[in-house]
């Protein structure tokens, strides 16, 4: 029986994920969001990149409806809460709200990669990087 289930999502796929650091002995789950993959037309390269990142993290990997998979796994494991890292992705808020109807969710703050004010195109990493690179390297 686990006290918590760690919910990993694409915005913080690192072994230094704050939730993993705070609860290193708890099981973790990543769910490929089939609805988002289809709606946002994710490329195979993006999916492969995420998968390769996940291979470096101790986590179970599934696909389907994120909230349903997280809740089902947490309840099956006897977890009393779900722990995750904050995200600016609008779908994160939707999933979190759905999960919270069944089990409490603790959101751990994330260390921002970059302090950027303004609009960011999060669909393509290259467009995102073009906007934040000068801030990252103070140029």
N, CA, C and O of each residue as an XYZ file, in Angstrom:
556
protein
N       0.842     -1.179      0.000
C       0.000      0.000      0.000
C       0.886      1.241      0.000
O       1.810      1.352      0.806
N       0.603      2.164     -0.900
C       1.353      3.401     -1.011
C       0.551      4.544     -0.423
O      -0.671      4.599     -0.558
N       1.247      5.450      0.225
C       0.600      6.649      0.760
C       0.171      7.582     -0.361
O      -0.884      8.211     -0.288
N       1.010      7.669     -1.413
C       0.773      8.603     -2.508
C       1.063      7.941     -3.852
O       1.823      6.977     -3.942
N       0.438      8.484     -4.887
C       0.784      8.134     -6.254
C       1.309      9.411     -6.897
O       0.651     10.451     -6.845
N       2.483      9.336     -7.499
C       3.041     10.490     -8.175
C       2.543     10.527     -9.613
O       2.691      9.559    -10.359
N       1.956     11.650     -9.991
C       1.441     11.841    -11.345
C       2.471     12.659    -12.111
O       2.660     13.844    -11.838
N       3.131     12.028    -13.060
C       4.094     12.717    -13.906
C       3.394     13.167    -15.182
O       2.525     12.470    -15.707
N       3.782     14.332    -15.670
C       3.204     14.863    -16.903
C       4.313     15.479    -17.750
O       5.428     15.664    -17.262
N       4.024     15.800    -19.015
C       5.094     16.235    -19.929
C       5.859     17.486    -19.512
O       6.955     17.721    -20.021
N       5.325     18.289    -18.615
C       5.989     19.535    -18.256
C       7.120     19.384    -17.257
O       7.808     20.360    -16.958
N       7.325     18.203    -16.743
C       8.395     18.026    -15.758
C       8.899     16.588    -15.784
O       8.743     15.844    -14.816
N       9.500     16.213    -16.895
C      10.011     14.856    -17.032
C      11.509     14.846    -16.784
O      12.317     14.978    -17.703
N      11.846     14.689    -15.535
C      13.242     14.700    -15.125
C      13.371     13.894    -13.848
O      12.436     13.814    -13.051
N      14.525     13.305    -13.665
C      14.776     12.601    -12.406
C      14.829     13.599    -11.250
O      14.755     13.208    -10.085
N      14.957     14.890    -11.575
C      14.957     15.928    -10.544
C      13.568     16.541    -10.369
O      13.430     17.618     -9.789
N      12.556     15.864    -10.862
C      11.172     16.287    -10.693
C      10.921     16.525     -9.199
O      11.194     15.636     -8.392
N      10.406     17.707     -8.807
C      10.205     18.007     -7.385
C       9.320     16.994     -6.639
O       9.539     16.741     -5.454
N       8.335     16.421     -7.316
C       7.488     15.408     -6.668
C       8.291     14.141     -6.383
O       8.158     13.539     -5.317
N       9.125     13.743     -7.344
C       9.986     12.566     -7.134
C      11.003     12.818     -6.029
O      11.344     11.913     -5.267
N      11.482     14.047     -5.947
C      12.452     14.391     -4.907
C      11.792     14.389     -3.525
O      12.393     13.948     -2.545
N      10.563     14.878     -3.454
C       9.849     14.967     -2.179
C       9.367     13.597     -1.689
O       9.354     13.330     -0.487
N       8.976     12.742     -2.619
C       8.444     11.415     -2.278
C       9.176     10.334     -3.076
O       8.566      9.700     -3.937
N      10.453     10.109     -2.816
C      11.251      9.191     -3.644
C      10.828      7.724     -3.582
O      11.142      6.963     -4.498
N      10.145      7.320     -2.557
C       9.772      5.904     -2.416
C       8.374      5.585     -2.938
O       7.947      4.431     -2.897
N       7.657      6.598     -3.428
C       6.283      6.383     -3.867
C       6.244      6.022     -5.357
O       7.095      6.472     -6.124
N       5.275      5.225     -5.761
C       5.170      4.855     -7.174
C       4.762      6.060     -8.027
O       4.062      6.958     -7.558
N       5.207      6.064     -9.274
C       4.900      7.156    -10.189
C       4.212      6.604    -11.437
O       4.432      5.461    -11.838
N       3.375      7.450    -12.037
C       2.635      7.063    -13.232
C       2.633      8.218    -14.226
O       2.383      9.368    -13.862
N       2.912      7.897    -15.473
C       2.771      8.846    -16.579
C       1.742      8.268    -17.529
O       1.792      7.085    -17.864
N       0.798      9.109    -17.969
C      -0.232      8.663    -18.907
C      -0.134      9.510    -20.170
O      -0.292     10.730    -20.125
N       0.127      8.851    -21.296
C       0.060      9.552    -22.569
C      -1.408      9.889    -22.816
O      -2.249      8.996    -22.920
N      -1.706     11.173    -22.909
C      -3.063     11.683    -23.075
C      -3.490     11.540    -24.535
O      -3.170     12.385    -25.371
N      -4.205     10.475    -24.828
C      -4.591     10.191    -26.212
C      -5.399     11.325    -26.831
O      -5.230     11.638    -28.009
N      -6.277     11.941    -26.042
C      -7.094     13.041    -26.561
C      -6.211     14.238    -26.953
O      -6.420     14.839    -28.006
N      -5.236     14.581    -26.117
C      -4.345     15.700    -26.427
C      -3.438     15.371    -27.616
O      -3.195     16.224    -28.470
N      -2.947     14.149    -27.666
C      -2.084     13.745    -28.781
C      -2.813     13.930    -30.104
O      -2.237     14.422    -31.074
N      -4.082     13.533    -30.139
C      -4.865     13.678    -31.365
C      -5.229     15.139    -31.623
O      -5.074     15.620    -32.746
N      -5.706     15.845    -30.615
C      -6.138     17.229    -30.793
C      -4.992     18.155    -31.202
O      -5.172     19.058    -32.018
N      -3.828     17.921    -30.631
C      -2.674     18.783    -30.921
C      -1.782     18.225    -32.026
O      -0.757     18.818    -32.362
N      -2.173     17.090    -32.586
C      -1.428     16.448    -33.677
C       0.058     16.289    -33.337
O       0.935     16.727    -34.082
N       0.314     15.648    -32.189
C       1.694     15.420    -31.776
C       2.405     14.584    -32.828
O       1.827     13.656    -33.394
N       3.641     14.915    -33.081
C       4.437     14.136    -34.022
C       4.982     12.893    -33.329
O       5.059     12.823    -32.102
N       5.354     11.927    -34.138
C       5.968     10.720    -33.600
C       7.275     11.074    -32.884
O       7.624     10.453    -31.880
N       7.994     12.071    -33.401
C       9.244     12.498    -32.755
C       8.989     13.023    -31.343
O       9.763     12.744    -30.427
N       7.914     13.775    -31.167
C       7.594     14.299    -29.831
C       7.255     13.162    -28.876
O       7.721     13.139    -27.736
N       6.455     12.236    -29.338
C       6.079     11.094    -28.498
C       7.314     10.280    -28.145
O       7.472      9.853    -27.002
N       8.180     10.068    -29.110
C       9.415      9.322    -28.859
C      10.303     10.051    -27.856
O      10.879      9.422    -26.969
N      10.417     11.367    -27.988
C      11.217     12.151    -27.054
C      10.699     11.987    -25.625
O      11.478     11.747    -24.703
N       9.389     12.116    -25.445
C       8.802     11.952    -24.113
C       9.061     10.547    -23.582
O       9.427     10.371    -22.420
N       8.867      9.553    -24.440
C       9.092      8.164    -24.035
C      10.532      7.949    -23.589
O      10.773      7.304    -22.569
N      11.491      8.485    -24.343
C      12.899      8.328    -23.978
C      13.216      9.034    -22.659
O      14.028      8.544    -21.874
N      12.585     10.177    -22.412
C      12.749     10.846    -21.112
C      12.211      9.960    -19.987
O      12.825      9.840    -18.927
N      11.063      9.348    -20.236
C      10.436      8.499    -19.223
C      11.267      7.270    -18.884
O      11.218      6.776    -17.757
N      12.026      6.776    -19.849
C      12.854      5.598    -19.601
C      13.930      5.863    -18.550
O      14.480      4.924    -17.974
N      14.227      7.124    -18.303
C      15.245      7.489    -17.318
C      14.654      7.769    -15.936
O      15.376      8.120    -15.002
N      13.353      7.613    -15.818
C      12.651      7.903    -14.565
C      11.950      6.624    -14.096
O      11.369      5.911    -14.913
N      11.995      6.329    -12.811
C      11.256      5.150    -12.331
C       9.752      5.424    -12.322
O       9.210      5.957    -11.353
N       9.094      5.052    -13.411
C       7.658      5.306    -13.529
C       6.979      4.238    -14.379
O       7.606      3.604    -15.228
N       5.716      4.059    -14.136
C       4.892      3.210    -14.997
C       4.355      4.105    -16.101
O       4.030      5.267    -15.854
N       4.258      3.582    -17.304
C       3.799      4.364    -18.450
C       2.527      3.724    -18.990
O       2.473      2.518    -19.234
N       1.498      4.564    -19.172
C       0.235      4.090    -19.749
C      -0.228      5.084    -20.796
O       0.407      6.114    -21.024
N      -1.341      4.759    -21.428
C      -1.979      5.685    -22.346
C      -3.474      5.626    -22.127
O      -4.009      4.610    -21.683
N      -4.148      6.724    -22.441
C      -5.592      6.763    -22.265
C      -6.044      8.090    -21.705
O      -5.449      9.134    -21.969
N      -7.115      8.031    -20.921
C      -7.642      9.214    -20.258
C      -6.827      9.441    -18.989
O      -6.801      8.582    -18.107
N      -6.170     10.574    -18.893
C      -5.240     10.827    -17.791
C      -5.923     10.719    -16.435
O      -5.464      9.972    -15.570
N      -7.003     11.447    -16.241
C      -7.673     11.448    -14.929
C      -8.152     10.048    -14.550
O      -7.962      9.618    -13.412
N      -8.761      9.345    -15.476
C      -9.265      8.001    -15.182
C      -8.132      7.055    -14.790
O      -8.254      6.302    -13.824
N      -7.036      7.095    -15.536
C      -5.903      6.209    -15.242
C      -5.255      6.557    -13.895
O      -4.898      5.661    -13.130
N      -5.105      7.842    -13.608
C      -4.495      8.265    -12.341
C      -5.377      7.834    -11.175
O      -4.884      7.250    -10.210
N      -6.666      8.113    -11.254
C      -7.577      7.763    -10.155
C      -7.620      6.253     -9.957
O      -7.508      5.768     -8.830
N      -7.780      5.515    -11.039
C      -7.861      4.047    -10.925
C      -6.599      3.479    -10.291
O      -6.681      2.644     -9.390
N      -5.441      3.919    -10.748
C      -4.177      3.406    -10.220
C      -3.990      3.791     -8.761
O      -3.551      2.974     -7.951
N      -4.320      5.026     -8.426
C      -4.184      5.480     -7.030
C      -5.075      4.662     -6.101
O      -4.629      4.222     -5.042
N      -6.322      4.458     -6.490
C      -7.249      3.698     -5.644
C      -6.832      2.240     -5.530
O      -6.920      1.648     -4.454
N      -6.375      1.654     -6.645
C      -5.907      0.265     -6.604
C      -4.696      0.110     -5.684
O      -4.537     -0.918     -5.026
N      -3.847      1.132     -5.641
C      -2.645      1.085     -4.799
C      -2.939      1.466     -3.349
O      -2.062      1.364     -2.492
N      -4.154      1.898     -3.074
C      -4.502      2.319     -1.721
C      -3.920      3.671     -1.347
O      -3.785      3.988     -0.165
N      -3.574      4.470     -2.351
C      -3.002      5.793     -2.085
C      -4.064      6.711     -1.496
O      -5.244      6.629     -1.838
N      -3.612      7.589     -0.600
C      -4.519      8.559      0.011
C      -4.507      9.895     -0.714
O      -5.359     10.750     -0.473
N      -3.528     10.069     -1.609
C      -3.461     11.311     -2.381
C      -2.627     11.093     -3.634
O      -1.884     10.119     -3.754
N      -2.774     12.024     -4.556
C      -1.971     12.076     -5.778
C      -1.070     13.295     -5.642
O      -1.518     14.363     -5.225
N       0.190     13.134     -5.993
C       1.149     14.238     -5.913
C       1.683     14.508     -7.311
O       2.047     13.583     -8.037
N       1.726     15.779     -7.680
C       2.221     16.164     -8.993
C       2.931     17.500     -8.907
O       2.970     18.127     -7.848
N       3.486     17.927    -10.014
C       4.181     19.208    -10.113
C       3.299     20.162    -10.907
O       2.641     19.765    -11.869
N       3.295     21.421    -10.490
C       2.453     22.406    -11.168
C       2.789     22.515    -12.657
O       3.889     22.172    -13.091
N       1.817     23.001    -13.421
C       1.976     23.138    -14.863
C       1.123     24.302    -15.356
O       0.082     24.613    -14.777
N       1.577     24.938    -16.430
C       0.801     26.011    -17.045
C      -0.103     25.480    -18.156
O      -0.927     26.224    -18.689
N       0.040     24.223    -18.504
C      -0.767     23.625    -19.555
C      -2.243     23.625    -19.118
O      -2.562     23.097    -18.052
N      -3.139     24.204    -19.917
C      -4.559     24.248    -19.542
C      -5.160     22.861    -19.297
O      -6.070     22.723    -18.480
N      -4.671     21.849    -19.983
C      -5.198     20.493    -19.772
C      -4.849     19.973    -18.377
O      -5.579     19.157    -17.814
N      -3.736     20.447    -17.824
C      -3.356     20.058    -16.468
C      -4.477     20.407    -15.491
O      -4.864     19.582    -14.662
N      -4.996     21.632    -15.592
C      -6.067     22.070    -14.691
C      -7.318     21.204    -14.850
O      -7.987     20.884    -13.867
N      -7.626     20.831    -16.079
C      -8.792     19.978    -16.340
C      -8.594     18.602    -15.693
O      -9.489     18.099    -15.014
N      -7.436     18.003    -15.904
C      -7.158     16.683    -15.323
C      -7.155     16.762    -13.793
O      -7.731     15.905    -13.123
N      -6.510     17.784    -13.250
C      -6.429     17.934    -11.788
C      -7.822     18.027    -11.173
O      -8.116     17.381    -10.167
N      -8.669     18.837    -11.789
C     -10.040     18.998    -11.280
C     -10.790     17.667    -11.296
O     -11.498     17.339    -10.344
N     -10.635     16.904    -12.373
C     -11.307     15.600    -12.484
C     -10.768     14.614    -11.447
O     -11.534     13.854    -10.856
N      -9.468     14.625    -11.229
C      -8.865     13.723    -10.240
C      -9.338     14.078     -8.838
O      -9.644     13.196     -8.034
N      -9.398     15.382     -8.549
C      -9.781     15.847     -7.201
C     -11.208     15.488     -6.815
O     -11.553     15.544     -5.634
N     -12.043     15.122     -7.776
C     -13.394     14.698     -7.419
C     -13.381     13.343     -6.722
O     -14.351     12.971     -6.062
N     -12.272     12.599     -6.871
C     -12.177     11.255     -6.298
C     -11.100     11.099     -5.225
O     -11.235     10.279     -4.318
N     -10.012     11.903     -5.335
C      -8.887     11.743     -4.417
C      -8.149     13.082     -4.330
O      -8.028     13.776     -5.340
N      -7.654     13.458     -3.151
C      -6.941     14.740     -3.031
C      -5.680     14.782     -3.890
O      -5.019     13.767     -4.108
N      -5.365     15.985     -4.370
C      -4.178     16.203     -5.192
C      -3.297     17.240     -4.519
O      -3.744     18.344     -4.206
N      -2.035     16.875     -4.297
C      -1.042     17.816     -3.786
C      -0.195     18.274     -4.969
O       0.362     17.453     -5.699
N      -0.102     19.589     -5.153
C       0.679     20.142     -6.251
C       1.961     20.747     -5.674
O       1.926     21.678     -4.870
N       3.075     20.196     -6.103
C       4.388     20.646     -5.641
C       4.863     21.749     -6.589
O       4.776     21.591     -7.807
N       5.364     22.862     -6.049
C       5.853     23.925     -6.939
C       7.049     23.469     -7.765
O       7.868     22.667     -7.317
N       7.126     23.991     -8.966
C       8.238     23.672     -9.860
C       9.181     24.860     -9.920
O       8.758     26.015     -9.872
N      10.443     24.561    -10.025
C      11.439     25.610    -10.255
C      11.302     26.017    -11.716
O      11.491     25.184    -12.603
N      10.975     27.286    -11.990
C      10.814     27.670    -13.394
C      12.114     27.534    -14.170
O      13.192     27.875    -13.682
N      11.988     27.032    -15.375
C      13.151     26.895    -16.254
C      13.679     28.270    -16.630
O      14.885     28.505    -16.698
N      12.734     29.167    -16.870
C      13.103     30.528    -17.254
C      12.020     31.478    -16.766
O      10.837     31.139    -16.787
N      12.422     32.666    -16.326
C      11.474     33.685    -15.902
C      11.151     34.544    -17.119
O      11.883     35.480    -17.441
N      10.056     34.220    -17.787
C       9.692     34.893    -19.032
C       8.287     35.428    -18.896
O       7.375     34.710    -18.487
N       8.115     36.676    -19.236
C       6.792     37.306    -19.232
C       6.380     37.523    -20.684
O       7.122     38.123    -21.461
N       5.236     37.049    -21.037
C       4.764     37.236    -22.402
C       4.205     35.950    -22.961
O       4.197     34.918    -22.289
N       3.740     36.016    -24.191
C       3.130     34.851    -24.846
C       4.204     33.868    -25.319
O       5.220     34.260    -25.892
N       3.957     32.599    -25.067
C       4.851     31.540    -25.539
C       4.044     30.549    -26.353
O       2.947     30.155    -25.960
N       4.586     30.154    -27.477
C       3.976     29.119    -28.303
C       4.495     27.777    -27.788
O       5.652     27.421    -28.010
N       3.635     27.047    -27.105
C       4.053     25.790    -26.491
C       3.838     24.588    -27.406
O       4.072     23.454    -26.989
N       3.404     24.809    -28.621
C       3.178     23.681    -29.527
C       4.471     23.166    -30.144
O       4.588     21.977    -30.439
N       5.435     24.048    -30.339
C       6.705     23.657    -30.962
C       7.850     24.112    -30.077
O       7.944     25.291    -29.736
N       8.717     23.190    -29.704
C       9.833     23.550    -28.842
C      10.729     24.592    -29.502
O      11.232     25.494    -28.832
N      10.929     24.470    -30.809
C      11.828     25.415    -31.485
C      11.318     26.849    -31.377
O      12.111     27.773    -31.195
N      10.010     27.044    -31.485
C       9.452     28.397    -31.330
C       9.589     28.873    -29.886
O       9.935     30.029    -29.642
N       9.327     28.009    -28.958
C       9.488     28.335    -27.533
C      10.945     28.720    -27.259
O      11.214     29.752    -26.643
N      11.873     27.894    -27.713
C      13.286     28.129    -27.438
C      13.758     29.442    -28.050
O      14.558     30.153    -27.442
N      13.281     29.770    -29.232
C      13.663     31.017    -29.895
C      13.291     32.230    -29.029
O      14.018     33.223    -29.003
N      12.161     32.143    -28.326
C      11.717     33.252    -27.466
C      12.461     33.305    -26.144
O      12.751     34.394    -25.648
N      12.777     32.148    -25.558
C      13.379     32.160    -24.215
C      14.896     32.070    -24.208
O      15.518     32.377    -23.191
N      15.504     31.662    -25.301
C      16.964     31.506    -25.325
C      17.707     32.765    -24.879
O      18.643     32.657    -24.087
N      17.323     33.970    -25.361
C      18.035     35.169    -24.904
C      17.920     35.386    -23.383
O      18.852     35.891    -22.758
N      16.789     35.008    -22.800
C      16.619     35.154    -21.358
C      17.478     34.139    -20.618
O      18.107     34.469    -19.612
N      17.506     32.912    -21.111
C      18.277     31.846    -20.475
C      19.763     32.199    -20.456
O      20.445     31.997    -19.452
N      20.248     32.719    -21.562
C      21.671     33.011    -21.669
C      21.993     34.487    -21.447
O      23.112     34.933    -21.700
N      20.992     35.245    -20.967
C      21.160     36.672    -20.665
C      21.778     37.450    -21.815
O      22.670     38.275    -21.616
N      21.294     37.178    -23.015
C      21.852     37.880    -24.176
C      20.841     38.794    -24.820
O      21.151     39.458    -25.810
